[in-house]
Amino acid sequence: MTAEVSPENERFIQSQLERGHFEDRSAVVNAGLELLRKRQALLDHLSESDRQLERGEYTDYDDASLEKRFKELKESARAARRNAQSRP
C-alpha cells in the first residue's frame, strides 16, 4: 500500500532518515502510527475515566488516607521490583 504525504511530512521523514533514527521510510511511518495508537488508547482511557467520575465510581482521600495509599503503592512497587530481580 502506498500513501501520499504532505511535502512537510515528507521533509520530516527524510530528516529522520538522514539523522539515522530509522532504517527506512516504512519504519518512520510505522513509528508514527504506533504513536497514534497510543494516543487513541490514552484518549479512550480518559473517556472511560470521565464516565466513571460521572457515575460516582471514585474514592475520596483525605491527607491521612492519601499518605496511607501512597505507602501501599510504594511497597507494591518495591515488591514487584524484587520479584522482577529474582527471576532468571
Chimera marker file (.cmm) of the C-alpha trace (Angstrom):
<marker_set name="trace">
<marker id="1" x="0.000" y="0.000" z="0.000" r="1" g="1" b="0" radius="0.5"/>
<marker id="2" x="1.272" y="3.439" z="-0.874" r="1" g="1" b="0" radius="0.5"/>
<marker id="3" x="0.168" y="6.600" z="0.906" r="1" g="1" b="0" radius="0.5"/>
<marker id="4" x="0.687" y="10.188" z="-0.151" r="1" g="1" b="0" radius="0.5"/>
<marker id="5" x="2.050" y="12.548" z="2.488" r="1" g="1" b="0" radius="0.5"/>
<marker id="6" x="2.262" y="16.316" z="2.523" r="1" g="1" b="0" radius="0.5"/>
<marker id="7" x="5.542" y="17.943" z="1.465" r="1" g="1" b="0" radius="0.5"/>
<marker id="8" x="6.101" y="18.989" z="5.078" r="1" g="1" b="0" radius="0.5"/>
<marker id="9" x="5.688" y="15.403" z="6.302" r="1" g="1" b="0" radius="0.5"/>
<marker id="10" x="7.935" y="14.131" z="3.519" r="1" g="1" b="0" radius="0.5"/>
<marker id="11" x="10.671" y="16.534" z="4.642" r="1" g="1" b="0" radius="0.5"/>
<marker id="12" x="10.242" y="15.307" z="8.196" r="1" g="1" b="0" radius="0.5"/>
<marker id="13" x="10.512" y="11.675" z="7.100" r="1" g="1" b="0" radius="0.5"/>
<marker id="14" x="13.661" y="12.463" z="5.158" r="1" g="1" b="0" radius="0.5"/>
<marker id="15" x="15.179" y="14.309" z="8.128" r="1" g="1" b="0" radius="0.5"/>
<marker id="16" x="14.529" y="11.317" z="10.368" r="1" g="1" b="0" radius="0.5"/>
<marker id="17" x="16.218" y="9.024" z="7.856" r="1" g="1" b="0" radius="0.5"/>
<marker id="18" x="19.183" y="11.382" z="7.419" r="1" g="1" b="0" radius="0.5"/>
<marker id="19" x="19.679" y="11.535" z="11.182" r="1" g="1" b="0" radius="0.5"/>
<marker id="20" x="19.769" y="7.754" z="11.280" r="1" g="1" b="0" radius="0.5"/>
<marker id="21" x="16.780" y="7.428" z="13.591" r="1" g="1" b="0" radius="0.5"/>
<marker id="22" x="15.117" y="4.909" z="11.265" r="1" g="1" b="0" radius="0.5"/>
<marker id="23" x="16.288" y="2.401" z="8.679" r="1" g="1" b="0" radius="0.5"/>
<marker id="24" x="13.687" y="3.208" z="6.034" r="1" g="1" b="0" radius="0.5"/>
<marker id="25" x="10.558" y="5.173" z="5.222" r="1" g="1" b="0" radius="0.5"/>
<marker id="26" x="8.246" y="2.384" z="6.425" r="1" g="1" b="0" radius="0.5"/>
<marker id="27" x="9.860" y="2.422" z="9.858" r="1" g="1" b="0" radius="0.5"/>
<marker id="28" x="9.186" y="6.160" z="10.177" r="1" g="1" b="0" radius="0.5"/>
<marker id="29" x="5.547" y="5.739" z="9.158" r="1" g="1" b="0" radius="0.5"/>
<marker id="30" x="5.079" y="2.736" z="11.464" r="1" g="1" b="0" radius="0.5"/>
<marker id="31" x="6.538" y="4.689" z="14.402" r="1" g="1" b="0" radius="0.5"/>
<marker id="32" x="4.069" y="7.481" z="13.727" r="1" g="1" b="0" radius="0.5"/>
<marker id="33" x="1.167" y="5.057" z="13.562" r="1" g="1" b="0" radius="0.5"/>
<marker id="34" x="2.262" y="3.456" z="16.824" r="1" g="1" b="0" radius="0.5"/>
<marker id="35" x="2.182" y="6.878" z="18.476" r="1" g="1" b="0" radius="0.5"/>
<marker id="36" x="-1.312" y="7.466" z="17.090" r="1" g="1" b="0" radius="0.5"/>
<marker id="37" x="-2.438" y="4.110" z="18.532" r="1" g="1" b="0" radius="0.5"/>
<marker id="38" x="-1.001" y="5.026" z="21.940" r="1" g="1" b="0" radius="0.5"/>
<marker id="39" x="-2.654" y="8.455" z="21.764" r="1" g="1" b="0" radius="0.5"/>
<marker id="40" x="-6.013" y="6.867" z="20.951" r="1" g="1" b="0" radius="0.5"/>
<marker id="41" x="-5.633" y="4.364" z="23.790" r="1" g="1" b="0" radius="0.5"/>
<marker id="42" x="-4.917" y="7.234" z="26.174" r="1" g="1" b="0" radius="0.5"/>
<marker id="43" x="-7.937" y="9.201" z="24.920" r="1" g="1" b="0" radius="0.5"/>
<marker id="44" x="-10.113" y="6.089" z="25.332" r="1" g="1" b="0" radius="0.5"/>
<marker id="45" x="-8.788" y="5.600" z="28.862" r="1" g="1" b="0" radius="0.5"/>
<marker id="46" x="-9.501" y="9.246" z="29.720" r="1" g="1" b="0" radius="0.5"/>
<marker id="47" x="-13.031" y="8.952" z="28.328" r="1" g="1" b="0" radius="0.5"/>
<marker id="48" x="-13.678" y="5.884" z="30.461" r="1" g="1" b="0" radius="0.5"/>
<marker id="49" x="-12.247" y="7.683" z="33.493" r="1" g="1" b="0" radius="0.5"/>
<marker id="50" x="-14.597" y="10.587" z="32.851" r="1" g="1" b="0" radius="0.5"/>
<marker id="51" x="-17.562" y="8.196" z="32.646" r="1" g="1" b="0" radius="0.5"/>
<marker id="52" x="-16.505" y="6.601" z="35.944" r="1" g="1" b="0" radius="0.5"/>
<marker id="53" x="-16.368" y="10.004" z="37.611" r="1" g="1" b="0" radius="0.5"/>
<marker id="54" x="-19.832" y="10.837" z="36.289" r="1" g="1" b="0" radius="0.5"/>
<marker id="55" x="-21.139" y="7.544" z="37.742" r="1" g="1" b="0" radius="0.5"/>
<marker id="56" x="-19.506" y="8.308" z="41.099" r="1" g="1" b="0" radius="0.5"/>
<marker id="57" x="-17.008" y="5.469" z="40.803" r="1" g="1" b="0" radius="0.5"/>
<marker id="58" x="-14.094" y="7.016" z="42.642" r="1" g="1" b="0" radius="0.5"/>
<marker id="59" x="-12.563" y="7.252" z="46.087" r="1" g="1" b="0" radius="0.5"/>
<marker id="60" x="-12.167" y="10.461" z="48.043" r="1" g="1" b="0" radius="0.5"/>
<marker id="61" x="-8.960" y="10.748" z="50.046" r="1" g="1" b="0" radius="0.5"/>
<marker id="62" x="-8.041" y="12.988" z="52.935" r="1" g="1" b="0" radius="0.5"/>
<marker id="63" x="-4.390" y="13.666" z="53.790" r="1" g="1" b="0" radius="0.5"/>
<marker id="64" x="-4.050" y="10.648" z="56.068" r="1" g="1" b="0" radius="0.5"/>
<marker id="65" x="-5.724" y="8.154" z="53.725" r="1" g="1" b="0" radius="0.5"/>
<marker id="66" x="-3.768" y="9.538" z="50.755" r="1" g="1" b="0" radius="0.5"/>
<marker id="67" x="-0.493" y="9.093" z="52.617" r="1" g="1" b="0" radius="0.5"/>
<marker id="68" x="-1.510" y="5.527" z="53.511" r="1" g="1" b="0" radius="0.5"/>
<marker id="69" x="-2.375" y="4.803" z="49.857" r="1" g="1" b="0" radius="0.5"/>
<marker id="70" x="0.999" y="6.164" z="48.668" r="1" g="1" b="0" radius="0.5"/>
<marker id="71" x="2.792" y="3.926" z="51.167" r="1" g="1" b="0" radius="0.5"/>
<marker id="72" x="0.833" y="0.915" z="49.884" r="1" g="1" b="0" radius="0.5"/>
<marker id="73" x="1.719" y="1.770" z="46.282" r="1" g="1" b="0" radius="0.5"/>
<marker id="74" x="5.408" y="2.232" z="47.124" r="1" g="1" b="0" radius="0.5"/>
<marker id="75" x="5.518" y="-1.123" z="48.876" r="1" g="1" b="0" radius="0.5"/>
<marker id="76" x="3.748" y="-2.782" z="45.972" r="1" g="1" b="0" radius="0.5"/>
<marker id="77" x="6.291" y="-1.272" z="43.550" r="1" g="1" b="0" radius="0.5"/>
<marker id="78" x="9.189" y="-2.434" z="45.735" r="1" g="1" b="0" radius="0.5"/>
<marker id="79" x="7.766" y="-5.959" z="45.868" r="1" g="1" b="0" radius="0.5"/>
<marker id="80" x="7.305" y="-6.025" z="42.095" r="1" g="1" b="0" radius="0.5"/>
<marker id="81" x="10.886" y="-4.836" z="41.614" r="1" g="1" b="0" radius="0.5"/>
<marker id="82" x="12.200" y="-7.514" z="43.993" r="1" g="1" b="0" radius="0.5"/>
<marker id="83" x="10.211" y="-10.187" z="42.147" r="1" g="1" b="0" radius="0.5"/>
<marker id="84" x="11.495" y="-9.000" z="38.779" r="1" g="1" b="0" radius="0.5"/>
<marker id="85" x="15.091" y="-9.023" z="40.014" r="1" g="1" b="0" radius="0.5"/>
<marker id="86" x="14.810" y="-12.514" z="41.467" r="1" g="1" b="0" radius="0.5"/>
<marker id="87" x="13.652" y="-14.034" z="38.148" r="1" g="1" b="0" radius="0.5"/>
<marker id="88" x="16.277" y="-15.713" z="35.988" r="1" g="1" b="0" radius="0.5"/>
<link id1="1" id2="2" r="1" g="1" b="0" radius="0.2"/>
<link id1="2" id2="3" r="1" g="1" b="0" radius="0.2"/>
<link id1="3" id2="4" r="1" g="1" b="0" radius="0.2"/>
<link id1="4" id2="5" r="1" g="1" b="0" radius="0.2"/>
<link id1="5" id2="6" r="1" g="1" b="0" radius="0.2"/>
<link id1="6" id2="7" r="1" g="1" b="0" radius="0.2"/>
<link id1="7" id2="8" r="1" g="1" b="0" radius="0.2"/>
<link id1="8" id2="9" r="1" g="1" b="0" radius="0.2"/>
<link id1="9" id2="10" r="1" g="1" b="0" radius="0.2"/>
<link id1="10" id2="11" r="1" g="1" b="0" radius="0.2"/>
<link id1="11" id2="12" r="1" g="1" b="0" radius="0.2"/>
<link id1="12" id2="13" r="1" g="1" b="0" radius="0.2"/>
<link id1="13" id2="14" r="1" g="1" b="0" radius="0.2"/>
<link id1="14" id2="15" r="1" g="1" b="0" radius="0.2"/>
<link id1="15" id2="16" r="1" g="1" b="0" radius="0.2"/>
<link id1="16" id2="17" r="1" g="1" b="0" radius="0.2"/>
<link id1="17" id2="18" r="1" g="1" b="0" radius="0.2"/>
<link id1="18" id2="19" r="1" g="1" b="0" radius="0.2"/>
<link id1="19" id2="20" r="1" g="1" b="0" radius="0.2"/>
<link id1="20" id2="21" r="1" g="1" b="0" radius="0.2"/>
<link id1="21" id2="22" r="1" g="1" b="0" radius="0.2"/>
<link id1="22" id2="23" r="1" g="1" b="0" radius="0.2"/>
<link id1="23" id2="24" r="1" g="1" b="0" radius="0.2"/>
<link id1="24" id2="25" r="1" g="1" b="0" radius="0.2"/>
<link id1="25" id2="26" r="1" g="1" b="0" radius="0.2"/>
<link id1="26" id2="27" r="1" g="1" b="0" radius="0.2"/>
<link id1="27" id2="28" r="1" g="1" b="0" radius="0.2"/>
<link id1="28" id2="29" r="1" g="1" b="0" radius="0.2"/>
<link id1="29" id2="30" r="1" g="1" b="0" radius="0.2"/>
<link id1="30" id2="31" r="1" g="1" b="0" radius="0.2"/>
<link id1="31" id2="32" r="1" g="1" b="0" radius="0.2"/>
<link id1="32" id2="33" r="1" g="1" b="0" radius="0.2"/>
<link id1="33" id2="34" r="1" g="1" b="0" radius="0.2"/>
<link id1="34" id2="35" r="1" g="1" b="0" radius="0.2"/>
<link id1="35" id2="36" r="1" g="1" b="0" radius="0.2"/>
<link id1="36" id2="37" r="1" g="1" b="0" radius="0.2"/>
<link id1="37" id2="38" r="1" g="1" b="0" radius="0.2"/>
<link id1="38" id2="39" r="1" g="1" b="0" radius="0.2"/>
<link id1="39" id2="40" r="1" g="1" b="0" radius="0.2"/>
<link id1="40" id2="41" r="1" g="1" b="0" radius="0.2"/>
<link id1="41" id2="42" r="1" g="1" b="0" radius="0.2"/>
<link id1="42" id2="43" r="1" g="1" b="0" radius="0.2"/>
<link id1="43" id2="44" r="1" g="1" b="0" radius="0.2"/>
<link id1="44" id2="45" r="1" g="1" b="0" radius="0.2"/>
<link id1="45" id2="46" r="1" g="1" b="0" radius="0.2"/>
<link id1="46" id2="47" r="1" g="1" b="0" radius="0.2"/>
<link id1="47" id2="48" r="1" g="1" b="0" radius="0.2"/>
<link id1="48" id2="49" r="1" g="1" b="0" radius="0.2"/>
<link id1="49" id2="50" r="1" g="1" b="0" radius="0.2"/>
<link id1="50" id2="51" r="1" g="1" b="0" radius="0.2"/>
<link id1="51" id2="52" r="1" g="1" b="0" radius="0.2"/>
<link id1="52" id2="53" r="1" g="1" b="0" radius="0.2"/>
<link id1="53" id2="54" r="1" g="1" b="0" radius="0.2"/>
<link id1="54" id2="55" r="1" g="1" b="0" radius="0.2"/>
<link id1="55" id2="56" r="1" g="1" b="0" radius="0.2"/>
<link id1="56" id2="57" r="1" g="1" b="0" radius="0.2"/>
<link id1="57" id2="58" r="1" g="1" b="0" radius="0.2"/>
<link id1="58" id2="59" r="1" g="1" b="0" radius="0.2"/>
<link id1="59" id2="60" r="1" g="1" b="0" radius="0.2"/>
<link id1="60" id2="61" r="1" g="1" b="0" radius="0.2"/>
<link id1="61" id2="62" r="1" g="1" b="0" radius="0.2"/>
<link id1="62" id2="63" r="1" g="1" b="0" radius="0.2"/>
<link id1="63" id2="64" r="1" g="1" b="0" radius="0.2"/>
<link id1="64" id2="65" r="1" g="1" b="0" radius="0.2"/>
<link id1="65" id2="66" r="1" g="1" b="0" radius="0.2"/>
<link id1="66" id2="67" r="1" g="1" b="0" radius="0.2"/>
<link id1="67" id2="68" r="1" g="1" b="0" radius="0.2"/>
<link id1="68" id2="69" r="1" g="1" b="0" radius="0.2"/>
<link id1="69" id2="70" r="1" g="1" b="0" radius="0.2"/>
<link id1="70" id2="71" r="1" g="1" b="0" radius="0.2"/>
<link id1="71" id2="72" r="1" g="1" b="0" radius="0.2"/>
<link id1="72" id2="73" r="1" g="1" b="0" radius="0.2"/>
<link id1="73" id2="74" r="1" g="1" b="0" radius="0.2"/>
<link id1="74" id2="75" r="1" g="1" b="0" radius="0.2"/>
<link id1="75" id2="76" r="1" g="1" b="0" radius="0.2"/>
<link id1="76" id2="77" r="1" g="1" b="0" radius="0.2"/>
<link id1="77" id2="78" r="1" g="1" b="0" radius="0.2"/>
<link id1="78" id2="79" r="1" g="1" b="0" radius="0.2"/>
<link id1="79" id2="80" r="1" g="1" b="0" radius="0.2"/>
<link id1="80" id2="81" r="1" g="1" b="0" radius="0.2"/>
<link id1="81" id2="82" r="1" g="1" b="0" radius="0.2"/>
<link id1="82" id2="83" r="1" g="1" b="0" radius="0.2"/>
<link id1="83" id2="84" r="1" g="1" b="0" radius="0.2"/>
<link id1="84" id2="85" r="1" g="1" b="0" radius="0.2"/>
<link id1="85" id2="86" r="1" g="1" b="0" radius="0.2"/>
<link id1="86" id2="87" r="1" g="1" b="0" radius="0.2"/>
<link id1="87" id2="88" r="1" g="1" b="0" radius="0.2"/>
</marker_set>
